Amino acid sequence: MTRFLKLLVVAVAPILAAATASAMSFTHYASSEKDGFWVKSNLKTVGDTPESQSDIVIKEDAGNTPIVTFKGWGTCFNELGWDALQALPEEKREELLKRIFAPDGDLKYTHGRVSLGANDYARGWYSASEVPGDFRLDYFDISRDLTTIIPYIHAAQKYNPDLWFWCSPWSPPAWMKINQDYPVLSSRTNRMDSRINYLLHMDPDAQADPGKFPPVLASQDYMIQDPRYLKAYAEYFCRYIDWFGRCGIPVKRVMYQNEAYSYTPYPGCPWTPKGAALFNGEHLAPALKERHPEVELYLGTINTNRFDEVDKILSDPHIVGKDLFKGIGFQWEGSQIIRDVRAKYPFLKVVQTESECGDGRFDWRGAEHTFVLINEYLGLGCEEYTFWNAILCDDGKSAWGWRQNALIRVNSKEKTAELTPEYYAVMHYSHFVTAGTKLVCSLDGRTGPNPISVFLTPEGKRVVVTCNLDDREIRRSIRFGGERLDMVLPPHSMHTFAED
């Protein structure tokens, strides 16, 4: 590979790239599969060099706006994560919580995601409404959360009392669904009757499109569309917010459904655009406005690359002109349509809602994948990034039988914990990119050279985050005004250059 991959000229606000009279100092943090994690060194820029000798040139004479002003990092609070923490001695448990959540810790997480009822990393299925036909929710019950999720959140709040939270369900209570069960499809991991799998695809003319996710769309809403059910479900959201508030857990945002386009053997619920618009526009939004006006409604979580599906929701008569959604949350295949959504709906904020989970190997390749994902979502203009499980036991196995990664891996037999390569991939960003930091340049590693992001902190310091996914060493450089920062990147390595 040549030394200078490509000359990219980026015009940013004058504050970023004012000409310097002397060399700039950076602290370099490096992590690699071969040489270890978070190795620190110091270096200085080189002055008086031609622009042609830099991959990226930051111009000082434009004053245009940044790609995004970042707000914060977070994680989902799941039951199996709490179980992993409980497997550790108290001293180690507290150390890890401080590393994740403390403002002076490693990851500096500022928010959390909470499932309304069970998700696929619960111990098993549950909801807060298990009495069929209880439209008034007289038997609403969060006793399960009081023993798992809420203690987990309180443990994190000990290290960051300013944590805020957003919520979404994976599935409505089973009695509110057309299949009267929590999954969408039957499998060996649940007890759903396979004879009712036909409910998913009732349209005989539906054609598979291998370039889209899902290839074939659900033919109907799994949430019963009777107004009594929709009203009760909106009340279900409000009751959860009430209880979380009583427990000192501030909910600032809700989204109506996790991954409406995943047809799952674990808790899930497909929605059509018409059903989603009806529920959000005529039931959930009015209920929040009346009961919890402090809580914002976002559309999400969007996990389909079918722009037309999202557009149908946003252009539905139940939604148009009502200023209901403050933003949209994207994950998985949803990232592929962020540009299209932002182009048509520029007034909506965009956030990333769930980092991809991996396969339970907890290896370097999983870390590289997450590193690139972060670069991609921030480069697309996402002002928040939420991770999935921060911590899991052993092989990361769910109650439904598959394995996933986490940032911290607990050995349940030895009562020990290790920081995985993915932990450091995240730390290369989150330790430096805090609330108010501006992303001023981003190269997407999926479509071009290895990814690189350039940030400006609220203190006016530059931060460069990049990696080398190749099997051989590469060299890159970036120019700020009259100064050039040269970078030598070993094979399969991650890097942060933080201005001193």
C-alpha positions in Angstrom: 0.0 0.0 0.0 1.3 3.5 -0.8 2.1 5.9 1.9 -0.5 8.5 0.9 -3.8 6.8 0.1 -5.8 9.8 -1.0 -5.7 13.5 -0.6 -9.0 14.6 1.1 -9.5 18.3 1.7 -11.9 19.1 4.4 -13.1 22.6 5.2 -14.1 23.2 8.8 -14.6 26.0 11.3 -11.6 28.2 11.8 -11.3 27.2 15.4 -10.2 23.7 14.4 -7.4 24.6 12.1 -5.9 27.9 12.9 -2.3 28.0 11.8 0.1 27.0 14.5 3.4 28.7 15.2 5.0 25.6 16.7 4.6 21.9 16.6 1.5 20.3 18.2 1.8 17.6 20.8 -0.4 14.5 20.8 -0.7 11.5 23.1 -1.0 8.3 21.1 -3.0 5.4 22.4 -2.6 2.2 20.4 -4.2 -1.3 20.6 -3.3 -4.2 18.4 -3.8 -7.9 18.2 -0.1 -8.5 18.4 1.3 -5.8 20.8 -1.5 -5.4 23.3 -4.0 -2.8 24.4 -3.9 0.9 25.2 -0.1 1.4 24.7 0.7 5.1 25.2 3.4 7.2 23.5 3.9 10.8 22.6 4.5 12.5 19.2 4.6 15.9 17.6 3.5 17.3 14.3 5.9 18.2 11.5 5.6 21.7 10.0 6.3 23.4 6.7 5.3 20.5 4.4 3.4 20.5 1.1 -0.3 19.7 1.2 0.3 16.9 -1.3 2.1 15.0 1.4 -1.0 14.6 3.5 -3.9 12.2 3.2 -6.3 14.7 4.8 -6.0 18.4 4.9 -8.1 20.4 7.3 -8.7 23.8 5.9 -9.1 26.8 8.1 -11.0 29.2 5.9 -14.5 27.8 5.6 -16.5 27.9 8.8 -19.0 25.3 7.8 -20.9 23.2 10.4 -19.6 19.8 11.7 -21.0 16.5 10.6 -22.5 16.1 14.1 -22.1 17.4 17.6 -22.0 14.3 19.7 -24.1 13.8 22.8 -23.2 10.5 24.4 -22.6 6.8 24.7 -24.8 4.2 26.4 -25.7 0.5 26.9 -28.7 -1.7 27.3 -29.5 -2.9 30.8 -30.3 -6.6 30.5 -31.0 -9.4 33.0 -28.1 -11.6 31.8 -25.8 -8.6 32.2 -26.9 -8.3 35.8 -26.4 -12.0 36.4 -22.8 -11.7 35.0 -22.1 -8.9 37.5 -23.5 -10.9 40.4 -21.1 -13.7 39.6 -18.2 -11.5 40.5 -16.8 -10.5 44.0 -18.1 -7.2 45.1 -14.8 -5.3 44.7 -14.4 -6.4 41.1 -18.1 -5.7 40.3 -17.7 -2.1 41.6 -14.5 -1.6 39.7 -16.1 -2.6 36.4 -19.2 -0.4 37.0 -16.9 2.6 37.7 -14.9 1.8 34.5 -18.1 1.8 32.4 -20.2 4.6 33.9 -18.1 7.1 35.9 -17.4 10.4 34.2 -13.7 9.8 34.9 -13.8 6.1 34.0 -12.8 4.3 30.8 -16.0 4.4 28.7 -17.9 7.4 30.2 -21.4 6.1 29.4 -24.1 8.7 29.9 -27.3 6.9 29.1 -29.0 3.5 29.2 -31.6 1.6 27.2 -34.3 -0.4 29.0 -36.6 -3.0 27.6 -40.3 -2.8 28.6 -40.6 -6.4 29.6 -38.3 -9.2 28.3 -35.8 -9.0 25.5 -33.6 -11.8 24.1 -31.1 -11.3 26.9 -33.6 -11.7 29.7 -33.6 -14.9 31.7 -36.8 -15.8 29.9 -40.1 -14.3 28.8 -42.0 -11.9 31.0 -44.1 -8.7 30.8 -45.7 -6.4 33.2 -49.2 -7.4 32.1 -50.0 -11.1 32.1 -53.7 -11.1 32.7 -55.6 -11.4 29.4 -58.2 -8.8 28.8 -56.9 -6.4 31.5 -57.5 -3.3 29.5 -57.3 -1.1 32.6 -54.0 -2.7 33.6 -55.3 -3.4 37.1 -52.8 -6.1 37.4 -49.8 -4.2 36.0 -46.7 -5.6 37.8 -43.0 -4.8 37.5 -41.9 -7.1 40.3 -39.5 -8.9 38.0 -37.7 -5.6 37.1 -37.5 -4.7 40.8 -35.3 -7.7 41.4 -33.1 -7.4 38.3 -33.1 -4.4 35.9 -33.7 -1.7 38.5 -30.9 -2.9 40.9 -28.6 -3.0 37.9 -29.5 0.6 37.0 -29.1 1.7 40.6 -25.6 0.1 40.7 -24.6 2.1 37.6 -26.2 5.4 39.0 -23.9 5.1 42.0 -21.0 6.0 39.6 -23.0 8.4 37.4 -26.0 10.0 39.1 -26.7 11.9 35.9 -27.5 8.8 33.8 -30.7 9.1 31.7 -32.7 6.4 30.0 -34.8 5.5 27.0 -37.1 2.6 26.6 -38.6 0.3 24.0 -40.4 -3.0 24.1 -39.3 -6.2 22.3 -42.9 -7.5 22.5 -46.2 -6.3 23.8 -47.8 -8.6 26.5 -48.7 -11.8 24.7 -52.5 -11.4 25.1 -52.3 -8.2 23.0 -50.9 -10.0 20.0 -52.7 -11.9 17.2 -50.7 -15.1 17.9 -51.2 -14.8 21.7 -47.6 -15.5 22.3 -44.4 -13.5 22.8 -42.3 -14.7 19.8 -43.1 -14.2 16.1 -42.1 -17.6 14.9 -41.9 -21.0 16.6 -38.6 -22.7 17.2 -37.0 -25.3 19.5 -36.3 -22.4 21.9 -39.9 -21.5 22.6 -43.3 -23.2 23.0 -45.2 -21.4 20.2 -47.4 -23.7 18.1 -45.7 -24.0 14.7 -49.1 -24.2 13.0 -49.7 -20.4 13.4 -46.4 -19.4 11.8 -48.6 -18.7 8.7 -49.8 -15.5 10.3 -46.5 -13.8 9.4 -46.9 -14.1 5.6 -50.6 -14.2 4.6 -50.2 -12.4 1.3 -50.0 -15.0 -1.4 -48.5 -12.5 -3.9 -45.6 -11.5 -1.6 -42.3 -11.8 -3.4 -38.9 -12.2 -1.8 -36.3 -9.5 -2.5 -32.8 -10.8 -1.6 -31.4 -7.3 -1.6 -33.7 -6.1 1.1 -34.1 -6.9 4.8 -36.4 -8.6 5.5 -36.6 -10.3 2.1 -40.3 -10.7 2.6 -42.3 -8.3 4.7 -44.9 -9.4 7.3 -48.4 -9.3 5.9 -50.0 -7.9 9.0 -49.5 -6.3 12.4 -48.9 -8.7 15.2 -50.2 -6.1 17.7 -54.0 -6.4 17.7 -55.3 -3.2 16.0 -58.5 -2.9 18.0 -58.6 0.6 19.7 -59.0 -1.0 23.2 -55.7 -2.9 22.8 -53.8 0.1 21.3 -55.1 2.4 24.1 -54.1 -0.2 26.8 -50.7 -0.6 25.2 -50.0 3.2 25.3 -51.0 3.1 28.9 -48.6 0.3 29.4 -45.7 2.6 28.3 -46.9 5.3 30.7 -47.1 2.9 33.6 -43.6 1.8 33.1 -42.4 5.4 32.9 -44.3 6.1 36.2 -42.6 3.2 38.0 -39.1 4.0 36.7 -39.6 7.6 37.9 -40.6 6.4 41.4 -37.4 4.4 41.4 -35.3 7.4 40.5 -34.7 6.4 36.9 -35.3 9.3 34.6 -36.9 8.2 31.2 -36.4 10.9 28.6 -37.4 9.0 25.4 -39.4 6.1 24.2 -39.5 4.2 20.9 -42.5 2.0 20.0 -40.8 -1.2 19.0 -37.4 -2.9 18.9 -36.7 -4.1 15.4 -40.2 -4.3 13.9 -38.6 -6.0 10.9 -37.0 -9.0 12.7 -39.3 -12.0 12.8 -38.0 -13.7 15.8 -38.2 -16.9 18.0 -37.5 -14.6 21.0 -39.7 -11.6 22.1 -40.7 -9.6 19.0 -43.6 -8.0 17.2 -43.9 -7.1 13.4 -45.7 -3.9 12.5 -46.9 -2.6 9.2 -46.4 1.1 8.4 -50.1 1.7 8.7 -50.2 0.0 12.2 -47.1 1.8 13.4 -48.5 5.2 12.3 -51.8 4.5 13.9 -50.4 3.4 17.2 -47.8 6.2 17.4 -50.0 9.0 16.1 -53.3 8.3 17.7 -52.4 6.5 20.9 -48.8 6.6 22.1 -48.0 10.2 21.3 -51.3 11.6 22.9 -50.8 9.4 26.0 -47.2 10.7 26.4 -48.3 14.3 25.8 -51.0 14.0 28.6 -49.1 11.9 31.1 -45.4 12.5 30.4 -44.9 15.6 28.3 -41.2 15.5 29.4 -40.6 12.3 27.4 -39.7 12.5 23.8 -41.0 10.1 21.1 -38.6 8.8 18.5 -39.4 6.5 15.7 -37.5 3.2 16.1 -35.8 1.1 16.3 -35.4 0.9 12.5 -33.6 -2.2 11.4 -34.7 -2.4 7.8 -33.0 -1.1 4.6 -36.4 -0.5 3.0 -36.6 3.3 2.9 -40.2 3.1 1.5 -41.4 1.4 4.7 -40.0 4.2 6.9 -41.3 6.8 4.5 -44.8 5.3 4.6 -44.9 5.8 8.4 -43.6 9.3 8.3 -45.9 10.3 5.5 -49.0 8.7 7.0 -52.0 11.0 7.8 -51.8 10.0 11.4 -48.2 11.4 11.6 -47.9 14.3 9.1 -48.1 17.8 10.4 -48.3 16.8 14.1 -44.6 17.1 15.1 -44.8 13.8 17.0 -41.3 12.4 16.4 -38.3 14.3 17.6 -35.9 11.8 15.9 -35.3 8.3 14.6 -33.3 5.4 16.0 -31.4 3.1 13.6 -29.6 -0.2 14.1 -28.4 -3.1 11.9 -29.6 -2.8 8.3 -31.3 0.5 9.2 -27.9 2.2 8.8 -28.1 1.7 5.0 -31.0 4.2 4.7 -29.9 6.9 7.2 -28.8 9.2 4.3 -32.1 8.9 2.5 -34.1 9.5 5.7 -32.0 12.6 6.5 -32.3 13.9 3.0 -36.1 13.8 3.1 -36.6 14.6 6.8 -33.7 16.8 7.8 -35.6 18.1 10.9 -35.4 14.7 12.6 -32.4 13.9 14.8 -30.8 10.5 14.2 -29.3 8.2 16.8 -27.8 4.7 16.7 -29.7 2.4 19.0 -27.9 -1.0 19.2 -24.4 -1.9 18.3 -24.2 -5.3 16.5 -23.8 -8.3 18.8 -21.2 -10.6 17.3 -21.1 -14.4 17.8 -19.8 -15.1 21.3 -16.1 -15.4 20.3 -15.1 -12.1 22.0 -12.2 -11.8 19.6 -10.2 -9.2 17.7 -12.3 -9.5 14.5 -15.4 -8.6 16.6 -13.6 -5.6 17.9 -12.6 -4.4 14.4 -16.2 -4.7 13.3 -17.5 -2.6 16.2 -14.7 0.0 15.6 -15.9 0.4 12.0 -19.5 0.5 13.0 -18.9 3.4 15.4 -17.1 5.3 12.7 -19.9 4.6 10.2 -22.8 5.7 12.4 -21.1 8.9 13.6 -20.1 9.7 10.0 -23.8 9.4 9.1 -24.7 12.0 11.6 -25.8 10.0 14.6 -25.5 12.1 17.8 -25.7 9.1 20.2 -24.5 5.6 20.2 -25.9 2.7 22.3 -24.2 -0.6 22.8 -25.9 -3.9 23.5 -24.6 -6.0 26.4 -21.7 -4.4 28.4 -21.0 -7.6 30.2 -21.9 -11.3 29.8 -20.8 -14.6 31.3 -18.7 -17.3 29.6 -19.7 -17.8 26.0 -22.4 -15.1 26.0 -25.2 -17.6 25.5 -28.8 -16.3 25.6 -31.8 -18.0 27.1 -32.8 -18.7 23.5 -29.6 -20.6 22.7 -27.3 -18.3 20.7 -24.1 -16.7 21.6 -23.2 -13.0 21.5 -20.3 -10.7 22.4 -20.0 -8.2 25.2 -17.3 -5.6 26.2 -16.5 -7.5 29.4 -16.4 -11.3 29.7 -17.0 -13.0 33.0 -15.7 -16.4 33.8 -18.5 -17.7 36.1 -16.4 -20.6 37.4 -13.3 -18.7 38.3 -15.3 -15.5 39.4 -13.0 -13.4 37.2 -13.5 -10.8 34.4 -11.6 -9.8 31.3 -11.8 -6.7 29.2 -12.3 -7.9 25.7 -10.7 -6.4 22.5 -14.1 -4.9 21.8 -13.9 -3.0 25.1 -10.8 -1.2 23.8 -12.3 -0.6 20.4 -15.1 1.4 22.2 -12.7 3.1 24.5 -10.6 4.5 21.6 -13.7 6.6 20.9 -15.7 7.0 24.1 -12.8 8.0 26.4 -12.2 11.1 24.4 -15.4 11.9 22.4 -17.6 13.2 25.1 -20.8 15.3 25.1 -20.3 18.5 22.9 -17.5 17.0 20.9 -17.8 17.8 17.2 -17.1 15.4 14.4 -15.5 17.4 11.6 -14.2 14.7 9.3 -15.0 11.1 8.7 -13.9 8.5 6.2 -16.0 5.4 6.0 -13.9 2.2 6.2 -16.5 0.1 4.5 -16.4 2.0 1.2 -12.8 3.4 1.1 -9.5 3.3 3.0 -9.3 2.3 6.6 -11.7 4.5 8.6 -10.6 7.7 10.2 -12.5 10.3 12.2 -11.4 13.8 13.3 -13.0 15.4 16.3 -12.9 18.8 18.1 -13.6 18.6 21.8 -15.4 21.3 23.8 -12.0 22.4 25.1 -10.8 23.0 21.5 -8.5 19.9 21.4 -8.2 17.7 18.3 -8.8 14.0 18.5 -8.0 11.6 15.6 -9.4 8.1 15.8 -8.4 5.5 13.1 -7.4 1.9 12.6 -5.6 -0.4 10.2 -7.6 -3.5 9.2 -5.0 -4.7 6.7 -2.4 -7.4 7.1 0.5 -5.1 6.6 1.7 -1.8 8.1 0.2 1.4 6.6 1.2 5.1 7.0 -1.3 8.0 7.0 -1.0 11.7 7.7 -3.4 14.6 8.5 -2.6 18.3 8.1 -3.9 21.0 10.5 -3.0 24.4 9.1 0.7 24.3 8.7 1.3 21.2 10.8 1.2 17.5 9.7 0.5 14.6 12.0 2.2 11.4 10.7 0.8 8.1 11.7 2.4 4.6 11.5 -0.3 2.0 11.9 0.8 -1.7 12.4 -1.4 -4.5 11.0 -4.8 -5.0 12.7 -4.4 -2.1 15.1 -6.6 0.7 16.5 -5.4 4.2 17.4 -6.4 7.5 19.1 -4.3 10.6 18.8 -5.4 13.1 21.4 -4.0 16.6 21.4 -2.3 17.6 24.6 
